[in-house]
């Protein structure tokens, strides 16, 4: 049992659980829309419909789940109460409504001076600011000065920068604040969002949870310390270089520094995997381990994307698309699919059975969802990713449509299991 997720500082389940419900619905919505975006994705990574699906995935699916999970995990890793549950509720509703409006604007090409895009962007910025306030004010109260916490705190700064830059790019279409092309600003926006917000956050959370779920001890924590500095320094350097000059030497150097930080993070968790006492992997850990394979793929295409080698110039668009897909629909989606089964069942179990332990016979957290359903979407997810990868690589619309169909199956099964957990009915038996 994940006793490490249990804490007297945990927030009300009403703060956490709606994020999982909303995230699952957004994932299913994005998978359906992906089917109708297959032609665009086969040829470009910045078409209006592609940007719409991307923002549903990044904001409605990944960020939504991360917000909810962090509201549960911050009290665990920092050993403090969440600063404000009220702010968490407001952040949830502004993120939901902002994502819908922004994605609707992209889908219909309402870009620039439109009430939908401006309102959506504003609501998302409000949501992020409230989340940042909640995280930072919670962190200020903690006495736990760990590098896992440092990763989480730094990630919220990168998140705020990512959203602010996204809104700036939108406004720059209208007011031309800077002479820079928005096509030049998009890579900066994408890199700081993917590496600064998601990668930094995943590093902090995964380095806390995976050793706990593997039951691994005596890990080299110096790896996390070095990883923290290398990842941040590399990201700062590559972002500034993308904006100001795209110098090849700086690009290669900063990419290597960033890559070194990621490798040390992977090494830390690989050591946890090797030293694990729990040898058999359940579905949650299978998906989490798969995520690290997909992370390696993402890093490879990220490096190729940054280097802009002449020999690969004809494949430039496809490389950028594969980088984004490998990170968003690959690594991040896989790790969220997996960690849902390690967090949500236990949160619901705590809500329903914590005060009944020792008095009644209760089900285990793993009994709250369908294991066969989870295994089915494990395999459908693998098929979906492989087919979209090949489809983009060879620019084949049909393969991307087939992939979308498998993503719909994955998201549908995942959503079914999510709501099965959320609507679990209490089942107890008298102790014999």
N, C-alpha and C positions, 0 to 999 in steps of 0.2 A: 504493500500500500504506500502511496506517495505521501508519507507523513510530512515531508518537507514543504508541501503546499498548504498545510494546515497551520494557521496562526491566529492568535487572539486579535491581531490587528486587521484581519481580513475585512474588506468592505461588504456591504449588503449584496447578496446575489443579484438584486435588481439593478445594480450598477454594472455587473460583469456580463450576465447572461444575455441581455438584448444585443450586445455586440456580436456574439456568436451567431445568433439568429439572423441578424441583418447581414453579416458577412457571408453566410451560406447562401442567402437569397441573391446577393449581389454576384457571387461566384456563378450561380446557376444562370442569372441574367446575362452575364458577360459571355458565358459559354454558348448560349443561344445566339447572341448577337455576333459572336465570332463566326458562326456559320454563314451569316449574311455579309461578312467582311472578307471572306476568303480571297476574292478576286483582288481587292485592294492590297491585302497583306502579301500576296504573291509578288507584288511589284514595288511596294513602298512601305516604309515604316512610319511615315508622317502624314498619311492621308487623314481627312476629317473623321471617317468612320473608324479607322485604326486608332486614332487618338482617343476617340470616345470609349472604345473597348479597353484601351490601355488604362484610362483614368478610372473606369469602373473596377478594373482588377486592382490597380495600385491603391486607390482610395477606398472603394466600397468593400473590397474583399480583403486585401492584405493589411492595410492600415486599420480598418475596422476591427479585425480580429486581434491585431497587435495591441490596439488601445485597450480592448476588453481584457486581454490576457495580462497586460501590464498592471491594470488596476488590481488584479489579484496577486501578481508577483512582486510588485513594489513593496508591499508590507512584508513579504517573505524575505526577499534578498536584502532589504534595507532595514528591516525590523522596526518599522514605524507605521502609524496609521496613515491612510491616504489623506492628503491635505483637505480635499473637499469632494464629497459625493455629489453635491449639487452641481459643481462645475463639470463633473464627469457626465452627468445626465444631459446638461446643456450641450456639451461637446459632442455627445452621441447624436443628438437630433440635428445639430447644425452640420455635422459631417454627412449624415444621411441625405438631408435636403440639398446641401451644397453639391454633393456628388451627382445626384439626379439632375440638377439644373445644369451643371458644367458638362456632363456627358451628353445631355440632350442638345446643348449648344454645339458641341463638336459634331455630333451625329448629323445635325441639320445644317452644318457649315455656318452657324450663327457665331462668327468669330469677330471680336473687336467691340464695336459700340452696340452691344445688345444687353438688354436688361437681364436675360437669362444667364449669360456668361459672367457679367459683372456681379450679379447677386450670388450666383453659385460660388464664384471665387472668393467673395467676401465672407460667405458663410463658412467655407472651408478654412479660410485664414482665422476666423473667430474660433472655430473648433480646435485648430492647431495651437493657437495662443492659449486657450483654456487648458489644453492638455499639457503644454509646456509649463504653465504656471503650476498645475497640479503636481507634475513630476518634480520640478525644481524645488518647490516649497516642501514637498515630502522628503526630498534628498537632503535639504538643509537640516532636517531634524535627526538624520541618522548618524550613528556613531560608527557604522560599518564602512570604513574607508577601503574598499576593495576595487580591483580593476574591473570586475564585472559591473559594479555600480558606475565606475567611470565611463565605461562603454555606453551604458544606458543614458547617462546624463549628457554625454557628448552627442549621442544620436538625436536627442530632442533639439539641440541647437542646429544640427544639420537639417532636421525636418523643417524647422522654422525658416531656415534659409532657402530650402527647396521650394516651399509653398510661396514665399515672398518673391523669389525669382520667377516662378511660374506666373504669378499675377503681374509682375513687372513686364514679362514678355508679352502678355495679352494687352496691357496698356500701351506698350511701345509700338504695337501695331497701329494705334490711333494717334498717339502724341509724339512719337519719335524722340524719346528722351535721349537716346544714344544712337550714334550712327551705325552701330553694329547691326548686322542682319539677324533676324530672329532665328534663322537656320543655324547661325553660329552660336546663338545663346542656348539653343535646345540641348546640345551635347553637355553643356555645363549643368543645366537643369537636371538632365537625366543622370549624370554621373554622381552628383552630390545627393540626389534622391536615392539611387540604388545603393551606392557604397556608403555614403554618409549616414543616411537615415536607416535603411533596411539592414545593410551589412553590419554596421556598428551596433545596432540594436540586437540583431540576431547573435552576434558574437557575445555580447554581455549576457543575454538570456540563455543561449545554448550552453555557454560555459558554466552556467549555474545548474541548469536542469539536466543536461545529458549525463554528467558524472553522477548525479543523484539517481536518475532512472537506471543507469548501468550498474549502480552500486560500485563505484570505483573510488579508490582512496590513494593518497600519497602521490598526487600529480605535481608536475613541475610548474608552479604558478608564475615563475619568471617568464615563461613563454607568453603568458597573457600580458604582462607588463610591457615587454618589448613589442608585442603585437599591437598594443594600444598606441604607442608612439609612432611606430612605422606606418600603420594604417592612416592615422590622422595626418602625419607629415606628407605621405604620398598623395593623399586625396587633396590636400591644400595645394600642393605643387602642381598636380595635374589639372586642377580646376582653374588656377590662375593661368597656366600655360594655354589651356584651351581658349580662354577668354582673350588673352593679350597677344599670343604670338604663335602657338603651335610649333615651337622649336623642337626639332626631332630629337636632339640630345636630351633636352629636358623631359620630353615625353617618355623616352626610353628609361631614363633614370628614375623619374617619379613613378612610372608603371612598375619598375622592378622593386622599388621601396614599398609600394602598395601591395604588390604580390607577395613580398616577403612577410608582411604583416598578416595577410590572409593565410599563408602557409603555416605560420606559427600557431594561429588559431585552430586550423585543421589538425595540426600535429598534437595540440593539447587534447582535443576531443578524440583523436585516434588512439592516443595513449589511454584515455578513459575506456575506450572500446576494448582495447587489448587487455586491460587490467580488470575488466568487469567481472563481478561475482555472479551477475544474472546472465547466464550464457544464452538462454533461449530468448530470441527477440519477438515481442508481440507486434501487432500490426502498426502501432504507433511508432515503435523504434525502427521497424523495417522502412517505413516511409522517411523517417529522419535520417537513417543511414543512406538511403537512396538520394536524399537531398544533397549530401556531400559529394556524391558522384556528379550530380548535375551542377554543383558549384564549380567543380574543376572545369567542366565544359564551358560554363559562363565566363570564367576567368580567361580561358584560352581565346575566346571570341572577343572579350573585352580588350585584351592586349592587341589583337589584330586590328580591332576597330580604332584603337588609339594610335597605332603606329602608321597607318595609312601607307602601306608598302605599295610601290608601283606595280609589282608583280600581281597584286591582288586588287588593282584598281577596278577591274571589270566586275568584281564581286563585292564592291564596297557596300552597296545598299543591302545585299543579302547578309553580309557579315554583321552589320549593325542590327538588322532584324533578328538574326540568330542570337546575338548578344542579349538583346532585350527579352526575347522569348525564353532563352535558357535561364535567365535570372528570374523573370516574373512568373512565367508559366512552368518553369522547371524547379529551380532551387527553392524559391520562396514559397511557391504553392505546395511543393512536396513537404517542406518542413512544417508548414501550417497544418496541412492535412494530418500529418503524423502527430504533432504536438496537441492537436485538439483531443485526440484519444488519451493523452496523458494528463490533460488539465480539466476539460469540461466535465467528464464523468465524475471526477473526484470532487469538483466544486458542487455539483448537484447532490452527490452522495453526502457530502458534509452538511448541506442544507437540510436533507431529509432524515439522515440516520445518525448524525453525530451524537445526539443525546440518547440514542437507543442502544448503543454498543454496550454489551454486557447484560442487557435486559431482554433483548430479543435476538433471534437469528435474522440477520440482514443480508441482502445480496452484496456482492463485491462491486466496486466501481466498473469493472470490466463487464459486468452482467447488465449494465444499463443500455448497451448498444448491441446491434447485431454484428457479430464477428464475421459471419459469411458475407454480409453486405460490405463491410470494411475491406475484406480481402478481394471482393469483386472490383471495388473501385481502385484498389491498389494496382490491379492488372490493367484495368481500363485506362488508368492514368498513364501507365508506362506506354501502352499502345498509342494513346493520344499524343504524348510528347514525341515519340519516335516518328509518327506520321507527320506532325506539323514541322518537325525539324527537317525531314527529307523534302516535304512539300515546299518549304521556303528555299531550301538549298537548290532545288531544280526548277523553282518557279512553277509548280503544278497546283492549280486551283483545286482540282478534284481531291488531291491528297489532303489539302488543308480543310476541305469540307468534311472528309472522312475523320480527320483529327477532331474537328469541332463536334462531330457526332459523338465521339468517344469522350470528349470533355463534358458534353451534356450528360452522358451516362455517369461519368465520375462525379460531377457536381450534383446530379440528381440523387445518387446513392448517398453521397456525403451529407446532403441536406436532409435526406430521410433519417439518417442516423443522428444528425444533430438535433432534429426536432424530437426524435424518439427519446433522446437523453433529456432534453428540456422539459418534455411532458411526461416524464416517468412518474408512474403512480406508486405510492408507497407499498412495499411488500415486506411484511415481517411475519415471523412465526415464533411462537413461544419457545423458549429454551427448554430442552429436555433434561 
